[in-house]
């Protein structure tokens, strides 16, 4: 197999950010999709049609942590996202200024791998216009 080929990965029910690799689409019933690049440690909220506008939408941001909450509202599980739970994403859009931003995503309906072709389309500049180089 040619090493430049994208490894085939399947949709999963849970994603452990400490051990997984690659770029993943985290979907909910909303048209907004969260993309996480586990090789570069960054997150992008790709705002969907009719979704609320937030600062830093459609930009790759350094990911600080994620916690996943189920409907019981027990303390969230750090570093793992699961279908059926709501992740709380914490990012550092100002790059070390300590002014973190968080977003609470709707309940996850699917966790899907992103293909090489899709990754190329996701490359966008960071919050200050710098090129975070996006996922590779």
Backbone as CSV, one residue per row, in Angstrom:
resi,resn,N_x,N_y,N_z,CA_x,CA_y,CA_z,C_x,C_y,C_z
1,UNK,0.851,-1.188,0.000,0.000,0.000,0.000,0.891,1.244,0.000
2,UNK,0.545,2.206,-0.805,1.274,3.469,-0.867,1.091,4.219,0.459
3,UNK,2.202,4.635,1.154,2.068,5.292,2.453,1.364,6.642,2.380
4,UNK,1.266,7.218,1.184,0.573,8.515,1.057,-0.936,8.359,1.029
5,UNK,-1.412,7.136,0.883,-2.852,6.901,0.875,-3.438,7.142,2.253
6,UNK,-4.643,7.638,2.282,-5.339,7.832,3.551,-5.701,6.471,4.124
7,UNK,-5.342,6.281,5.401,-5.770,5.047,6.059,-7.285,5.066,6.163
8,UNK,-7.856,3.920,5.918,-9.307,3.831,6.036,-9.672,3.742,7.510
9,UNK,-10.502,4.644,7.951,-10.996,4.633,9.321,-12.508,4.679,9.242
10,UNK,-13.139,4.113,10.219,-14.594,4.044,10.230,-15.159,4.998,11.272
11,UNK,-16.438,5.308,11.103,-17.162,6.088,12.111,-17.054,5.360,13.441
12,UNK,-16.930,6.124,14.535,-16.787,5.516,15.865,-17.842,6.076,16.807
13,UNK,-18.045,5.405,17.946,-18.990,5.872,18.961,-18.313,6.736,20.014
14,UNK,-16.991,6.582,20.156,-16.234,7.366,21.136,-14.856,7.644,20.567
15,UNK,-14.304,8.785,20.948,-12.991,9.193,20.473,-12.186,9.691,21.663
16,UNK,-11.091,9.002,21.950,-10.183,9.392,23.028,-9.116,10.280,22.409
17,UNK,-9.140,11.560,22.738,-8.240,12.509,22.118,-6.779,12.284,22.491
18,UNK,-6.518,11.537,23.546,-5.138,11.264,23.958,-4.501,10.164,23.112
19,UNK,-5.299,9.291,22.522,-4.729,8.163,21.785,-5.080,8.149,20.302
20,UNK,-6.125,8.834,19.893,-6.545,8.845,18.490,-5.648,9.784,17.686
21,UNK,-5.650,9.608,16.385,-4.887,10.469,15.482,-5.767,10.882,14.318
22,UNK,-5.300,11.849,13.555,-6.000,12.279,12.355,-7.003,13.388,12.615
23,UNK,-7.828,13.624,11.615,-8.839,14.677,11.657,-10.208,14.014,11.675
24,UNK,-11.072,14.508,12.564,-12.393,13.927,12.767,-13.462,15.014,12.715
25,UNK,-14.624,14.651,12.169,-15.801,15.520,12.168,-16.703,15.056,13.303
26,UNK,-17.072,15.997,14.184,-17.959,15.699,15.302,-19.302,16.355,14.966
27,UNK,-20.300,15.544,14.695,-21.589,16.046,14.200,-22.683,15.954,15.255
28,UNK,-23.665,16.850,15.109,-24.856,16.842,15.958,-26.053,17.052,15.035
29,UNK,-27.231,17.265,15.619,-28.406,17.545,14.782,-28.323,18.921,14.138
30,UNK,-27.449,19.769,14.632,-27.225,21.092,14.054,-26.437,20.956,12.750
31,UNK,-26.542,21.945,11.897,-25.732,21.946,10.676,-24.289,22.372,10.956
32,UNK,-24.014,22.868,12.158,-22.650,23.218,12.548,-21.883,21.934,12.850
33,UNK,-20.646,21.863,12.364,-19.799,20.692,12.574,-18.514,21.157,13.261
34,UNK,-18.083,20.388,14.240,-16.805,20.645,14.898,-15.783,19.684,14.301
35,UNK,-14.639,20.219,13.864,-13.560,19.397,13.340,-12.413,19.452,14.328
36,UNK,-11.862,18.289,14.657,-10.733,18.224,15.578,-9.568,17.561,14.845
37,UNK,-8.421,18.248,14.849,-7.189,17.728,14.257,-6.324,17.253,15.410
38,UNK,-6.287,15.960,15.628,-5.594,15.404,16.778,-4.081,15.363,16.587
39,UNK,-3.609,15.448,15.356,-2.173,15.476,15.109,-1.571,16.845,15.411
40,UNK,-2.360,17.889,15.258,-1.885,19.258,15.487,-2.471,19.893,16.743
41,UNK,-3.425,19.217,17.374,-4.013,19.743,18.598,-4.850,20.990,18.377
42,UNK,-5.686,20.976,17.344,-6.520,22.161,17.099,-7.953,21.762,16.756
43,UNK,-8.839,22.755,16.848,-10.275,22.561,16.675,-10.827,23.671,15.796
44,UNK,-11.814,23.328,14.972,-12.522,24.338,14.189,-14.019,24.101,14.322
45,UNK,-14.739,25.183,14.634,-16.208,25.157,14.621,-16.635,25.684,13.261
46,UNK,-17.099,24.791,12.398,-17.555,25.171,11.066,-19.041,25.486,11.164
47,UNK,-19.344,26.773,11.236,-20.720,27.212,11.446,-21.601,26.811,10.277
48,UNK,-22.715,26.196,10.600,-23.675,25.781,9.592,-24.740,26.832,9.370
49,UNK,-25.510,26.623,8.330,-26.606,27.529,7.988,-27.567,27.627,9.164
50,UNK,-27.997,28.821,9.477,-28.960,29.111,10.538,-28.414,28.880,11.953
51,UNK,-27.110,28.665,12.096,-26.508,28.532,13.425,-26.040,29.896,13.918
52,UNK,-25.999,30.046,15.224,-25.540,31.290,15.831,-24.092,31.558,15.450
53,UNK,-23.771,32.822,15.234,-22.412,33.229,14.896,-21.629,33.462,16.188
54,UNK,-20.426,32.879,16.256,-19.528,33.082,17.386,-18.186,33.587,16.876
55,UNK,-17.448,34.308,17.727,-16.092,34.682,17.331,-15.285,33.415,17.015
56,UNK,-14.421,33.513,16.045,-13.497,32.450,15.646,-14.151,31.288,14.917
57,UNK,-15.397,31.446,14.454,-16.002,30.406,13.628,-15.143,30.196,12.381
58,UNK,-15.102,28.974,11.906,-14.416,28.609,10.664,-12.922,28.888,10.695
59,UNK,-12.331,28.854,11.893,-10.889,29.037,12.049,-10.324,27.938,12.935
60,UNK,-9.132,27.482,12.602,-8.456,26.487,13.443,-7.900,27.177,14.663
61,UNK,-8.192,26.634,15.840,-7.744,27.192,17.110,-7.026,26.128,17.923
62,UNK,-6.026,26.530,18.709,-5.382,25.553,19.594,-6.410,24.989,20.582
63,UNK,-6.464,23.671,20.687,-7.399,22.997,21.589,-6.727,22.760,22.923
64,UNK,-7.346,23.249,24.003,-6.807,23.085,25.351,-7.330,21.795,25.974
65,UNK,-8.654,21.620,25.955,-9.233,20.386,26.490,-10.664,20.243,26.021
66,UNK,-11.185,19.052,26.223,-12.595,18.779,25.964,-13.101,17.917,27.102
67,UNK,-14.322,18.186,27.513,-14.985,17.303,28.477,-16.337,16.938,27.882
68,UNK,-16.776,15.719,28.166,-17.996,15.204,27.582,-19.021,14.968,28.690
69,UNK,-20.231,15.457,28.481,-21.281,15.394,29.501,-22.473,14.618,28.971
70,UNK,-23.002,13.712,29.795,-24.217,13.015,29.397,-25.418,13.725,30.027
71,UNK,-26.588,13.213,29.797,-27.809,13.890,30.258,-27.945,13.913,31.775
72,UNK,-27.184,13.115,32.507,-27.290,13.106,33.966,-26.594,14.320,34.594
73,UNK,-25.799,15.029,33.799,-25.044,16.208,34.258,-24.021,15.866,35.333
74,UNK,-23.600,14.600,35.371,-22.478,14.234,36.229,-21.245,14.983,35.731
75,UNK,-20.186,15.030,36.535,-18.966,15.686,36.043,-18.531,15.083,34.710
76,UNK,-18.091,15.938,33.822,-17.712,15.486,32.495,-16.443,14.657,32.497
77,UNK,-16.321,13.833,31.473,-15.126,13.013,31.290,-14.153,13.783,30.411
78,UNK,-12.954,14.042,30.918,-11.954,14.796,30.174,-11.336,13.965,29.058
79,UNK,-11.149,14.601,27.918,-10.387,14.008,26.835,-11.082,12.991,25.968
80,UNK,-12.359,12.730,26.215,-13.099,11.749,25.424,-14.424,12.366,24.998
81,UNK,-14.780,12.175,23.715,-16.105,12.582,23.246,-16.847,11.322,22.814
82,UNK,-18.167,11.317,23.069,-18.982,10.134,22.785,-20.292,10.536,22.121
83,UNK,-20.742,9.676,21.212,-22.073,9.839,20.635,-23.074,9.775,21.784
84,UNK,-24.041,10.687,21.781,-25.059,10.739,22.828,-24.707,11.682,23.966
85,UNK,-23.512,12.273,23.929,-23.096,13.223,24.972,-22.810,14.586,24.356
86,UNK,-22.738,15.590,25.235,-22.445,16.961,24.787,-21.014,17.325,25.171
87,UNK,-20.168,17.623,24.186,-18.808,18.026,24.525,-18.714,19.523,24.808
88,UNK,-17.843,19.849,25.737,-17.499,21.245,26.030,-16.058,21.440,25.581
89,UNK,-15.875,22.215,24.507,-14.571,22.449,23.900,-13.945,23.715,24.477
90,UNK,-12.696,23.653,24.891,-11.958,24.802,25.417,-10.781,25.079,24.486
91,UNK,-10.727,26.301,23.947,-9.667,26.674,23.005,-8.915,27.900,23.502
92,UNK,-7.793,28.155,22.868,-6.943,29.303,23.192,-6.740,30.140,21.927
93,UNK,-7.753,30.915,21.530,-7.682,31.635,20.255,-6.622,32.730,20.205
94,UNK,-6.186,33.221,21.347,-5.198,34.296,21.350,-3.774,33.771,21.563
95,UNK,-3.638,32.453,21.516,-2.324,31.835,21.549,-1.473,32.123,22.767
96,UNK,-1.915,31.713,23.933,-1.112,31.848,25.144,-1.454,33.044,26.005
97,UNK,-2.450,33.801,25.630,-2.829,34.976,26.414,-3.653,34.599,27.642
98,UNK,-4.027,33.341,27.745,-4.799,32.873,28.890,-6.265,33.253,28.845
99,UNK,-6.705,33.811,27.745,-8.111,34.187,27.594,-8.806,33.107,26.763
100,UNK,-9.116,31.997,27.418,-9.692,30.862,26.719,-11.140,31.129,26.308
101,UNK,-11.562,30.432,25.287,-12.943,30.464,24.810,-13.478,29.040,24.892
102,UNK,-14.761,28.907,25.251,-15.353,27.576,25.269,-16.664,27.589,24.511
103,UNK,-16.988,26.423,23.970,-18.254,26.211,23.276,-18.823,24.888,23.741
104,UNK,-20.110,24.869,23.981,-20.821,23.646,24.343,-21.573,23.192,23.102
105,UNK,-21.132,22.093,22.538,-21.740,21.567,21.323,-23.033,20.832,21.668
106,UNK,-23.943,20.764,20.729,-25.150,19.962,20.918,-24.771,18.486,21.030
107,UNK,-25.727,17.664,21.417,-25.478,16.238,21.604,-24.939,15.612,20.314
108,UNK,-23.854,14.881,20.458,-23.186,14.267,19.310,-24.050,13.151,18.720
109,UNK,-24.177,13.177,17.389,-24.898,12.126,16.677,-23.954,11.238,15.870
110,UNK,-22.747,11.746,15.537,-21.790,10.955,14.759,-20.377,11.505,14.951
111,UNK,-19.409,10.596,14.941,-17.986,10.938,14.966,-17.381,10.241,13.758
112,UNK,-16.954,11.044,12.764,-16.537,10.488,11.483,-15.121,10.918,11.124
113,UNK,-14.341,10.021,10.529,-13.011,10.412,10.055,-13.145,11.340,8.853
114,UNK,-12.172,12.205,8.681,-12.154,13.141,7.559,-11.107,12.649,6.566
115,UNK,-11.465,12.604,5.283,-10.552,12.130,4.244,-9.516,13.196,3.903
116,UNK,-8.444,12.772,3.233,-7.401,13.711,2.797,-7.996,14.838,1.946
117,UNK,-8.911,14.504,1.060,-9.518,15.507,0.187,-10.319,16.527,0.994
118,UNK,-11.022,16.055,2.006,-11.793,16.961,2.852,-10.863,17.848,3.681
119,UNK,-9.740,17.299,4.126,-8.792,18.065,4.934,-8.273,19.263,4.151
120,UNK,-7.949,19.076,2.895,-7.439,20.164,2.066,-8.449,21.309,2.014
121,UNK,-9.726,20.983,1.918,-10.775,22.006,1.856,-10.942,22.746,3.176
122,UNK,-10.456,22.178,4.277,-10.632,22.784,5.600,-9.523,23.773,5.969
123,UNK,-8.503,23.899,5.164,-7.382,24.772,5.511,-7.817,26.227,5.448
124,UNK,-7.747,26.878,6.584,-8.105,28.288,6.693,-7.138,28.951,7.660
125,UNK,-6.998,30.291,7.597,-6.086,30.965,8.525,-6.605,30.950,9.959
126,UNK,-5.695,31.161,10.912,-6.029,31.226,12.328,-6.701,32.535,12.690
127,UNK,-6.941,32.799,13.981,-7.720,33.949,14.427,-7.088,35.296,14.095
128,UNK,-5.772,35.363,13.964,-5.115,36.631,13.634,-4.654,36.666,12.192
129,UNK,-5.190,35.776,11.372,-4.828,35.725,9.974,-3.592,34.884,9.714
130,UNK,-2.921,34.430,10.779,-1.736,33.599,10.573,-2.176,32.241,10.054
131,UNK,-1.294,31.624,9.336,-1.618,30.312,8.769,-1.270,29.242,9.779
132,UNK,-2.296,28.641,10.379,-2.069,27.528,11.284,-1.728,26.277,10.510
133,UNK,-1.728,26.427,9.180,-1.375,25.340,8.288,-2.449,24.283,8.253
134,UNK,-3.472,24.456,9.052,-4.582,23.511,9.048,-4.112,22.094,9.246
135,UNK,-5.001,21.176,9.180,-4.598,19.783,9.342,-3.907,19.289,8.086
136,UNK,-3.056,18.305,8.216,-2.412,17.688,7.059,-2.823,16.249,6.965
